Amino acid sequence: MARFCMHPGETGHGKTKIMYAVIKTGGKQYKVAKDDVIVVEKLAGEPGSSVDFGEVLLVGDEKEQSVGAPLVEGASVAAEVVEQKRNDKIIVFKKKRRKNYRRKNGHRQNVTVLRITDILTAGAKKAPKKRAAAKKPKAEATEAPAADDAEAKNEE
């Protein structure tokens, strides 16, 4: 029995070309497509920040696939951090029969919820985001001549 998944915009008649990728993060592999929301092991990043995955094992669509050995050259997947949260509690119960040994423990794993924003194949470049220019390099340029003047005074 085949498993079918309808993505947003897909009519089921094969008219849309859905690109997907298999990425590796947190020791696990995930099959992702654009606009998918996935839950992965905890990653550093605030909600709204961007995360790039360079470990892409496979990139493909309905017609063709590109399998890496072990990774696909130049391919990457971009995602946006939706939220940082904790998974549901799991119960860890240990018992040794006939020894009156029972231990009950609970555990909640930290996870990150991601929304896949883009799948980039080899040779494709990510569209640059418009950001305000950083002012730190300009400040360093004004401090550099002052340091040179101090060195010149020390040499005299």
C-alpha positions as CSV (number, residue, x, y, z in Angstrom):
1,M,0.0,0.0,0.0
2,A,1.5,3.3,-1.0
3,R,1.6,6.3,1.3
4,F,0.5,9.6,-0.3
5,C,1.0,13.1,1.2
6,M,-0.8,16.1,-0.3
7,H,1.3,19.3,0.0
8,P,-0.2,22.8,-0.2
9,G,-0.9,23.6,-3.8
10,E,-0.8,20.0,-4.9
11,T,-3.9,18.9,-6.8
12,G,-3.2,15.2,-6.8
13,H,-3.0,15.1,-10.6
14,G,0.8,15.6,-10.7
15,K,0.5,19.1,-12.2
16,T,2.7,20.7,-9.5
17,K,6.3,19.9,-9.2
18,I,7.1,19.4,-5.5
19,M,10.8,19.4,-4.7
20,Y,11.8,17.5,-1.6
21,A,15.0,16.8,0.3
22,V,16.3,14.4,2.9
23,I,18.3,16.2,5.6
24,K,20.3,14.9,8.6
25,T,20.2,16.7,11.9
26,G,20.4,15.5,15.5
27,G,21.4,12.0,14.4
28,K,18.1,11.6,12.5
29,Q,17.0,11.9,8.9
30,Y,14.0,13.9,7.8
31,K,12.2,14.1,4.4
32,V,11.2,17.7,3.9
33,A,9.5,19.8,1.3
34,K,9.0,23.6,1.1
35,D,6.6,25.0,3.8
36,D,6.7,21.7,5.9
37,V,6.8,22.1,9.6
38,I,9.0,19.6,11.4
39,V,10.1,19.0,15.0
40,V,13.8,18.3,15.4
41,E,16.3,17.9,18.3
42,K,17.1,21.3,20.0
43,L,19.0,23.7,17.8
44,A,20.4,27.1,18.8
45,G,18.3,30.0,17.6
46,E,15.6,32.4,18.6
47,P,12.1,32.2,17.1
48,G,12.1,33.9,13.7
49,S,15.8,33.3,13.0
50,S,17.0,31.3,10.0
51,V,18.8,27.9,10.1
52,D,20.7,26.3,7.2
53,F,21.2,22.6,6.8
54,G,24.3,21.6,4.8
55,E,23.9,17.9,5.4
56,V,21.6,17.1,2.5
57,L,21.5,13.4,1.6
58,L,19.0,13.5,-1.3
59,V,17.3,16.2,-3.4
60,G,14.6,15.4,-5.9
61,D,11.1,15.9,-7.3
62,E,8.5,13.6,-8.9
63,K,10.7,13.1,-12.0
64,E,14.3,12.8,-10.8
65,Q,16.4,12.4,-7.7
66,S,20.0,13.3,-6.9
67,V,21.5,11.0,-4.3
68,G,24.7,12.1,-2.5
69,A,27.6,9.9,-1.6
70,P,27.2,10.7,1.3
71,L,26.1,14.3,0.8
72,V,24.7,16.2,-2.3
73,E,27.4,18.7,-3.4
74,G,26.3,22.3,-2.9
75,A,22.8,21.5,-1.8
76,S,21.3,23.1,1.3
77,V,18.0,23.5,3.0
78,A,16.9,26.8,4.7
79,A,14.4,26.8,7.6
80,E,12.9,29.3,10.0
81,V,12.7,28.6,13.7
82,V,9.0,28.7,14.7
83,E,9.5,28.0,18.4
84,Q,11.6,26.3,21.0
85,K,9.7,24.0,23.3
86,R,9.7,20.7,25.2
87,N,8.2,17.5,24.0
88,D,5.6,15.5,26.0
89,K,6.8,13.7,29.0
90,I,7.9,10.1,28.6
91,I,7.9,7.7,31.5
92,V,11.1,5.6,32.1
93,F,10.2,2.6,34.2
94,K,12.8,0.1,35.3
95,K,12.0,-3.1,37.1
96,K,13.8,-6.3,38.2
97,R,11.4,-9.1,39.0
98,R,11.4,-10.7,42.4
99,K,13.9,-8.2,43.7
100,N,11.5,-5.4,44.8
101,Y,13.4,-3.0,42.5
102,R,11.2,-0.4,40.7
103,R,12.3,3.0,39.5
104,K,10.0,5.4,37.8
105,N,11.4,8.5,36.1
106,G,10.1,11.1,33.7
107,H,11.9,12.9,30.9
108,R,11.0,15.9,28.6
109,Q,13.2,16.4,25.6
110,N,14.0,20.0,24.4
111,V,13.0,20.4,20.7
112,T,12.9,23.0,18.0
113,V,9.9,23.5,15.6
114,L,11.1,24.5,12.1
115,R,9.3,25.7,9.0
116,I,11.2,24.8,5.8
117,T,11.5,28.0,3.7
118,D,13.7,26.9,0.8
119,I,15.4,23.9,-0.8
120,L,18.6,24.9,-2.7
121,T,20.2,22.5,-5.2
122,A,23.7,22.6,-6.4
123,G,24.6,25.9,-8.0
124,A,21.5,27.7,-6.7
125,K,22.1,30.6,-4.4
126,K,19.9,31.8,-1.5
127,A,18.1,35.1,-2.1
128,P,19.9,37.7,0.0
129,K,17.8,39.3,2.8
130,K,17.7,43.0,3.1
131,R,19.3,44.2,6.3
132,A,20.5,47.4,7.7
133,A,24.3,47.9,7.2
134,A,26.3,47.1,10.3
135,K,28.0,50.1,11.9
136,K,30.8,48.2,13.6
137,P,33.3,48.1,10.7
138,K,32.9,51.9,10.4
139,A,33.7,52.4,14.1
140,E,36.8,50.2,13.7
141,A,38.0,52.3,10.8
142,T,37.9,55.4,13.0
143,E,39.7,53.7,15.8
144,A,42.5,52.3,13.6
145,P,44.2,55.7,12.8
146,A,44.2,56.5,16.6
147,A,46.1,53.3,17.2
148,D,48.6,54.2,14.5
149,D,49.2,57.6,16.1
150,A,49.9,56.0,19.4
151,E,52.4,53.6,17.8
152,A,54.1,56.6,16.1
153,K,54.4,58.5,19.4
154,N,56.0,55.4,21.0
155,E,58.5,55.0,18.3
156,E,59.7,58.7,18.8
